[in-house]
Amino acid sequence: MIEILTTGLPNTVQDLGRPGHLALGVTHGGAMDRQALAIANLMLGNDPSAAGIEVALHPFRLRTHVDTAVAITGADCAVSVGDRPCPPWWAMTIRAGETLVLEAPRVGARSYVAFAGGLDLPPVMGSRATDVKGSFGGLTGRGLSRGDRLALNPAQCRLPAGGFGAALEERRGAAASVIELRVLPAAEFDAFTPEAQAAFTGSEWSITNDANRMGYRLSGETLSLLSPLELLSHGIVPGTVQVPPSGQPIIQLADANTCGGYPKIVTVIEADFWRLAQAPVGARLRFSAVSIEASTEALRANRQRRRDFIAARNLMVGEQRAP
């Protein structure tokens, strides 16, 4: 059992989401930075889809009432267990009665806390992810509050003495002043003027205060259509970039609506979703067009890195068990 001591409603229970239900009007949901949550789980020997906590509002504090192990990934923030400071992207044991504290991020926006065995909550439509719009999943479909208590699944987790960390090569540039995102042209790309097409990839965009798990509204050049365009509402997915009449684009994210009628100019490739998840309000973005082949290769490379991490983790733990 863990007890929440300091939190905010944007902090929720998340896993890797509930794909396959868009036709029912149910969003994919799940962790904004799925890579970070998956790695946190793998550090503890969990299934990558085990439920953990997404921390979008810091500081965050919890107390554990049992001996267990935790892993913290995502944003680069100061972490401590009891009176022991811990590096970012670290897995460690935590004793009953000790407090875990995550301070405001130095770089990034969202932190992930995974627990050995994962959080013990009932799945809804195959997932424990919190859907705040639908008021289901997670902890009765809401954000976490002070005093909430969450049960853990039983687990045996072996870690080296003092714990261990992970370092992902692609995250080394996370502190860059401009976040680079790769995109594919969307269905209505050719409905925009050549000037709008060039401006989208040729200029910088800022994330406005109108930003949450549903989407980020951007500020920058005004994007214009060749002629007025009326569309019936149609399916959209995370990563879709829509352009409303204001000409200022909106990036759909994890809790995106399942359909919409605004024209779509591009789609951010899945391999770069984590970059969006770690982009705070005010961050500057720049987009670059890539091919479908490049998008597929980037996703394949991400999956290979996950397999490599599993192999390295198993080898390390195996060495620790060796006499």
Residue pairs with C-beta under 8 A, 6 or more apart in sequence:
1 64
1 65
1 66
1 149
1 150
1 151
1 152
2 62
2 63
2 64
2 65
2 115
2 149
2 150
2 152
3 62
3 63
3 64
3 65
3 147
3 148
3 149
4 61
4 62
4 144
4 145
4 146
4 147
4 148
4 149
4 150
5 61
5 62
5 63
5 99
5 146
6 59
6 60
6 61
6 146
7 55
7 57
7 60
7 61
7 143
7 144
7 145
7 146
7 148
8 56
8 57
8 143
8 144
9 57
9 142
9 143
9 144
9 145
10 56
10 57
10 143
10 212
10 213
11 53
11 54
11 55
11 56
11 57
11 60
11 143
11 144
12 53
12 54
12 56
12 130
12 132
12 138
12 139
12 142
12 143
12 144
13 51
13 52
13 53
13 54
13 119
13 121
13 128
13 129
13 130
13 137
13 138
13 139
13 144
13 150
14 29
14 30
14 31
14 32
14 37
14 51
14 52
14 53
14 54
14 112
14 128
14 129
14 130
14 138
15 30
15 31
15 37
15 49
15 50
15 51
15 52
15 118
15 127
15 128
15 129
16 30
16 31
16 34
16 37
16 38
16 48
16 49
16 127
16 129
17 28
17 29
17 30
17 31
17 34
17 127
17 129
17 254
18 26
18 28
18 29
18 30
18 124
18 125
18 126
18 127
18 129
18 131
18 137
19 28
20 126
21 125
22 28
22 235
22 237
22 258
25 258
25 259
26 125
26 131
26 134
26 258
27 131
27 133
27 254
27 255
27 256
27 257
27 258
28 237
28 238
28 254
28 256
29 127
29 129
29 130
29 131
29 137
29 254
29 255
30 127
30 129
30 254
31 37
31 52
31 54
31 112
31 129
31 254
31 277
32 54
32 56
32 110
32 213
32 253
32 254
32 273
32 276
32 277
33 54
33 74
33 110
33 112
33 273
33 274
33 277
33 278
34 273
34 274
35 168
35 273
35 274
35 302
35 306
36 73
36 74
36 110
36 112
36 274
36 277
37 48
37 52
37 54
37 73
37 74
37 112
37 114
38 48
38 49
38 306
39 48
39 71
39 73
39 89
39 166
39 168
39 306
39 309
40 52
40 71
40 72
40 73
40 74
40 91
40 112
40 113
40 114
41 47
41 48
41 49
41 50
41 52
41 71
41 114
41 118
42 48
42 306
42 309
42 310
42 313
43 71
43 73
43 91
43 114
43 164
43 166
43 313
44 69
44 70
44 71
44 91
44 114
44 115
44 116
44 117
44 155
44 157
44 159
45 116
45 155
45 157
45 158
45 313
45 317
46 114
46 116
46 117
46 118
46 155
47 118
48 306
50 114
50 117
50 118
50 119
50 153
51 118
51 119
51 121
51 128
51 129
51 138
52 112
52 113
52 114
52 115
52 118
52 119
53 60
53 62
53 112
53 113
53 119
53 144
54 110
54 111
54 112
55 74
55 102
55 110
55 111
55 112
55 113
56 109
56 110
56 213
58 77
58 102
58 103
58 104
58 105
58 111
59 101
59 102
59 103
59 104
60 101
60 102
60 111
60 113
61 99
61 100
61 101
61 102
62 99
62 100
62 113
63 97
63 98
63 99
63 100
64 70
64 94
64 95
64 96
64 97
64 98
64 100
65 96
65 97
66 96
66 152
67 93
67 94
67 95
67 96
68 93
68 94
68 115
68 116
68 117
68 152
68 155
68 157
69 91
69 92
69 93
69 94
69 115
69 116
69 157
69 159
70 81
70 91
70 92
70 94
70 100
70 113
70 114
70 115
70 116
71 90
71 91
71 92
71 113
71 114
72 79
72 86
72 88
72 89
72 90
72 91
72 100
72 102
72 111
72 112
72 113
72 114
73 88
73 89
73 111
73 112
73 114
73 166
74 108
74 110
74 111
74 112
74 277
74 278
75 88
75 105
75 106
75 107
75 108
75 109
75 110
75 111
75 278
76 88
76 105
76 106
76 107
76 108
76 174
76 175
77 88
77 102
77 103
77 104
77 105
77 106
77 108
77 111
78 85
78 102
78 103
78 106
79 85
79 86
79 87
79 88
79 90
79 100
79 101
79 102
79 103
80 86
80 100
80 101
81 92
81 94
81 98
81 99
81 100
81 101
82 94
82 95
82 98
82 99
86 92
86 163
87 165
88 165
89 165
89 166
89 167
89 168
90 163
90 164
90 165
91 159
91 163
91 164
91 165
92 159
92 162
92 163
93 159
93 163
94 100
100 113
102 111
102 113
105 111
105 280
107 174
107 175
107 278
108 174
108 278
108 280
109 277
109 278
109 279
109 280
110 277
110 278
115 152
116 152
116 155
116 156
116 157
117 152
117 153
117 154
117 155
117 157
118 152
118 153
118 155
119 128
119 150
119 151
119 152
119 153
120 150
120 151
120 152
120 153
121 128
121 138
121 139
121 150
121 151
122 128
124 131
124 136
124 137
125 137
127 137
128 137
128 138
129 137
129 138
130 137
130 138
130 139
130 141
130 142
130 143
131 137
131 138
131 141
131 255
132 141
132 142
132 143
132 213
132 255
133 214
133 255
134 141
135 141
135 142
139 148
139 150
158 317
158 320
158 321
159 317
159 320
160 316
160 317
160 320
164 316
166 309
168 305
174 275
174 278
177 284
178 204
178 284
178 285
178 286
179 275
179 276
179 279
179 283
179 284
179 285
179 286
180 275
180 286
180 287
180 288
181 268
181 272
181 275
181 276
181 285
181 286
181 287
181 288
182 268
182 269
182 271
182 272
182 287
182 288
182 289
182 290
182 294
182 295
182 298
183 201
183 241
183 266
183 267
183 268
183 269
183 287
183 288
183 289
183 290
184 266
184 267
184 269
184 289
184 290
184 291
184 292
184 295
185 265
185 266
185 289
186 240
186 241
186 264
186 265
186 266
186 267
187 264
188 229
188 231
188 263
188 264
188 265
189 197
189 264
189 265
189 266
191 225
191 226
191 227
191 229
191 263
192 200
192 223
192 224
192 225
192 226
192 243
192 263
192 265
193 224
193 225
193 226
195 224
196 221
196 223
196 224
196 225
196 247
196 265
197 265
199 220
199 221
199 223
200 221
200 223
200 249
200 265
200 266
200 287
201 286
201 287
201 288
201 289
203 220
203 221
203 286
204 220
204 284
204 285
204 286
205 218
205 219
205 220
205 249
205 284
205 285
205 286
205 287
206 218
206 219
206 220
206 282
206 283
206 284
206 285
207 216
207 217
207 218
207 219
207 279
207 280
207 281
207 282
207 283
207 285
208 216
208 217
208 218
208 219
208 281
209 281
210 216
210 217
211 217
211 281
212 253
212 255
213 253
213 254
213 255
214 252
214 253
214 255
214 256
214 257
215 250
215 251
215 252
215 253
215 256
216 250
216 251
216 253
216 276
216 279
217 248
217 249
217 250
218 248
218 249
218 250
218 251
218 285
219 248
220 248
220 249
221 247
222 246
222 247
222 248
223 243
223 247
223 248
223 249
223 265
224 247
225 243
225 263
229 263
230 261
231 261
231 262
231 263
232 261
233 259
233 260
233 261
234 259
234 260
234 261
235 258
235 259
236 242
236 252
236 256
236 257
236 258
236 259
236 260
236 264
237 252
237 256
237 267
238 252
238 253
238 254
238 256
238 273
239 251
239 252
239 267
239 268
239 269
239 270
239 273
240 251
240 252
240 256
240 264
240 267
241 249
241 250
241 251
241 252
241 264
241 265
241 266
241 267
241 268
242 249
242 250
242 252
242 260
242 262
242 263
242 264
242 265
243 249
243 250
243 262
243 263
243 264
243 265
244 250
244 262
249 265
250 262
251 268
251 276
252 260
253 276
253 277
254 277
266 287
266 289
268 276
268 287
269 290
269 295
269 298
269 299
270 295
270 299
271 295
271 298
271 299
271 301
271 302
272 298
279 285
290 298
